[in-house]
Amino acid sequence: MNIAIGQYYPENSVVHNLDPRMKLIAVTAYIVSLFSVTSVWGYLFTASFLILIIIMSKVPILYVLKGLKAIAFIIIFTSILNIFFTQGDTVLFSVWRITVTAEGLAAAGRIAARLILLIAGSSLLTLTTSPIKLSDALEFFMRPLKVIRVPAHEIAMMMTIALRFIPTLVEEMQKIMKAQMARGADFASGGLVKKAKSIVPLLVPLFVSAFRRADELALAMESRCYRGDINRTKMKKMKFMTRDFIAAGVIVLFIGVGMIVNNFL
């Protein structure tokens, strides 16, 4: 399956054993710092740091990168837009009314690198955190909202289920597509409009399948006496360990060194 977000890769590693709250904080800090990167050295440093974390997590790098296939079109499309529509002083060549500049190429490279690093880093969170732990971490951070009667537990549960069902729905769509291709459907030939129209017949069975899965999930939760956050206890309570504080120090160090590399190299 060419998607990594929403899947969990079970492994006994330092990253897997971190507290899910610390991983959420780390990913948030990583994303914020990523959007502040502007130099080539900054992107290289961020990519090196991400590769190091992936190696420590014992998740195959190719397993993480295969999730990029799902957004390859978005990366290519946004890069092309930046190449052709970013104004600059250094003109490389011009065809009709389209002018390609060095600044446009640089902007396209930055956007592509940012999207790749963003998706890979976000995928690593779900690959190293089970849905239950991720739900508990989200609920913990939304707990203050209970004061204004916001159902933090239910929202966290819905977000976790949505993440979990992304790869399931993608797999279901691939099955439907193969079944229709076996009956003579053509999804490859034709222009962009024809390809878009050919996807429409996939939507109806996909939505039917999604609603069926949602109904089955609701029945399964009700049969197990699930009542939301009412009188709910946890078998394993989350607790910050020494490794979590070390991870927090590593994140602070990453942000500090990243700012130096980005601004002074």
TABELFEN-V720761 format. One record per residue. PSI is psi in radians with two decimals (none if undefined). OMEGA is omega in whole degrees, -180 to 180 (999 if undefined). D_FIRST is the distance of its C-alpha to the first C-alpha in Angstrom with 1 decimal. Layout:
psi->{PSI;PSI}
omega->{OMEGA;OMEGA}
d_first->{D_FIRST;D_FIRST}
This chain:
psi->{2.29;0.88;2.37;-0.48;2.27;-0.26;2.63;2.23;1.75;2.25;2.69;1.57;2.98;-0.71;-0.72;-0.62;-0.07;2.70;2.33;-0.51;-0.70;-0.64;-0.65;-0.73;-0.76;-0.76;-0.69;-0.79;-0.67;-0.77;-0.75;-0.77;-0.56;-0.66;-0.14;-0.08;2.33;-0.29;2.82;-0.74;-0.58;-0.73;-0.68;-0.71;-0.75;-0.73;-0.70;-0.72;-0.75;-0.74;-0.70;-0.74;-0.69;-0.73;-0.74;-0.53;-0.21;0.29;2.24;2.32;-0.67;-0.54;-0.64;-0.76;-0.41;-0.37;-0.28;-0.32;-0.55;-0.45;0.27;-0.69;-0.73;-0.74;-0.82;-0.75;-0.83;-0.60;-0.75;-0.72;-0.75;-0.62;-0.76;-0.40;0.08;2.13;2.62;2.98;-0.50;1.65;2.19;-0.87;2.84;2.28;2.04;-2.07;0.09;2.18;2.21;2.21;2.85;-0.60;-0.61;-0.72;-0.70;-0.73;-0.70;-0.72;-0.70;-0.77;-0.78;-0.80;-0.70;-0.73;-0.74;-0.83;-0.61;-0.85;-0.74;-0.75;-0.70;-0.65;-0.60;-0.52;-0.87;-0.49;-0.47;0.06;2.19;2.67;-0.64;-0.79;-0.67;-0.69;-0.74;-0.68;-0.75;-0.72;-0.65;-0.77;-0.38;0.03;-0.69;-0.39;-0.23;-0.39;-0.61;0.45;0.61;2.18;1.43;-0.76;-0.78;-0.70;-0.77;-0.70;-0.75;-0.71;-0.71;-0.74;-0.69;-0.77;-0.73;-0.56;-0.06;-0.96;-0.53;-0.77;-0.62;-0.75;-0.68;-0.70;-0.67;-0.66;-0.77;-0.72;-0.77;-0.64;-0.70;-0.58;-0.59;-0.38;0.14;0.04;2.54;2.00;-0.03;-0.67;2.89;3.04;-2.98;-0.70;-0.76;-0.70;-0.66;-0.72;-0.58;-0.34;-0.41;-0.79;-0.30;-0.45;-0.71;-0.96;-0.52;-0.74;-0.69;-0.77;-0.70;-0.77;-0.64;-0.76;-0.69;-0.72;-0.74;-0.68;-0.72;-0.74;-0.70;-0.70;-0.68;-0.67;-0.37;0.27;0.63;2.20;0.60;-2.38;0.09;2.08;0.61;2.33;2.87;2.36;-0.70;2.05;2.46;2.38;2.29;2.24;3.12;-0.69;-0.52;-0.69;-0.60;-0.72;-0.68;-0.70;-0.67;-0.69;-0.76;-0.75;-0.72;-0.79;-0.76;-0.87;-0.64;-0.70;-0.70;-0.80;-0.72;-0.60;-0.36;-0.04;none}
omega->{-176;177;-177;-179;180;179;178;-180;-177;-180;178;-178;179;-178;178;-174;177;176;-178;177;179;179;177;177;-178;-180;178;178;179;-179;179;180;180;-179;176;180;-180;-176;178;179;177;178;178;178;180;179;179;178;-180;179;178;179;179;178;179;-179;-179;174;-180;-179;179;178;178;-176;-178;176;180;180;-178;-179;-179;180;-180;180;-179;-178;180;178;179;178;180;-180;-173;-173;175;-179;179;-178;-177;-179;179;174;-177;179;-177;180;-179;-180;178;-179;177;178;177;176;179;178;178;178;179;-180;-180;180;-179;179;-180;-180;-180;-178;-179;179;179;179;-178;178;-179;178;-177;-178;179;-179;-179;179;179;177;179;180;178;179;180;-177;178;-178;178;-180;178;179;179;174;173;-179;-174;-178;-178;179;179;179;180;179;-180;179;178;178;-178;-174;176;179;179;180;177;178;178;179;178;178;180;-180;179;179;179;176;177;179;175;179;-178;-180;-173;-174;178;180;-177;-179;180;178;178;178;-178;180;-177;179;178;-172;-177;178;179;178;177;179;-180;179;179;178;179;179;178;179;179;178;179;179;178;180;177;176;177;-179;179;-175;-177;178;-178;176;-179;178;179;180;179;-179;177;179;180;-179;179;177;175;178;178;177;178;179;178;178;178;-179;-180;180;179;178;179;-180;-176;-174;-173;177;999}
d_first->{0.0;3.8;5.7;8.0;10.8;11.7;10.1;13.0;13.3;16.7;19.2;22.9;23.5;25.8;23.3;21.9;25.6;26.6;27.8;25.2;27.9;28.4;24.7;24.9;28.1;26.7;23.7;26.1;28.6;26.0;24.9;28.7;29.6;26.9;28.5;31.8;30.9;32.7;33.4;31.5;32.6;31.3;27.7;28.0;29.3;26.5;23.8;25.7;25.9;22.2;21.5;24.2;22.7;19.3;21.3;23.3;20.3;19.3;15.6;14.5;14.9;12.2;9.7;11.4;11.7;8.2;8.2;11.1;9.7;9.5;13.2;14.4;16.5;18.1;19.0;20.5;22.3;23.8;24.8;26.6;28.4;29.6;30.8;32.8;34.1;34.9;38.6;40.2;43.3;42.0;41.4;39.5;40.0;40.6;39.8;41.7;41.0;37.8;38.5;36.2;37.3;36.5;36.0;33.4;31.4;31.8;30.6;27.5;26.7;27.2;25.0;22.1;22.6;23.0;19.7;17.8;19.7;19.4;15.6;15.3;18.2;17.1;13.7;15.9;17.8;15.3;13.9;17.5;18.9;18.6;18.8;22.4;23.6;22.0;23.8;27.0;26.9;26.5;29.3;31.5;31.4;32.0;34.8;37.6;36.7;37.9;41.4;41.0;39.5;35.8;33.6;31.7;30.2;28.9;27.5;25.7;24.3;23.1;21.4;19.6;18.6;17.3;15.1;13.9;13.2;11.1;7.6;9.6;11.0;8.0;6.9;10.7;11.1;9.1;11.4;14.3;13.9;13.9;16.8;18.7;18.2;19.7;22.6;23.3;21.5;21.0;18.4;18.9;22.7;25.1;25.6;23.9;25.9;25.1;21.3;21.7;23.9;21.4;18.8;21.6;21.5;17.9;19.1;21.6;19.6;16.8;19.7;21.3;18.3;18.0;21.8;21.7;19.3;21.5;24.6;23.4;22.5;26.0;27.7;26.1;27.2;30.7;31.2;30.7;33.4;31.3;33.7;32.1;34.0;37.2;38.6;35.2;35.3;32.7;32.5;31.6;33.2;31.8;34.1;34.1;34.7;36.1;32.7;31.8;35.0;34.3;30.9;32.8;35.1;32.4;31.0;34.6;35.1;31.9;33.1;36.6;35.8;33.3;36.1;38.5;36.2;35.3;38.9;41.0;39.1}
